[in-house]
Amino acid sequence: MARKKKSVDYSQDNVIFTMDKKQEKLMRYMPEVQAVELKCMEPGSKGTHEVAFAHLPKEIKQLVKPLKGK
């Protein structure tokens, strides 16, 4: 039976970047589904949303992917 990969929490790291002209904060990376959970930092925005890992900017992918060996 395959081992389930745990999600990696980035909420304390303050990884903030611009994506689609919006400020986003990286909250969690979920390797099981190759997706990340983002929080929009724009005024009036609430909650979080998921985005596929492939849609992230290259700089953010490089921060997340080194954990591949863990």
Buried (B, 14 or more C-beta within 10 A) or exposed (E): EEEEEEBBEBEEEEBEBEBEEEBBBBBBBBBEEEBBBBBBEEEEEEEBEEBEBEEBEEEBBEBBEEEEEE
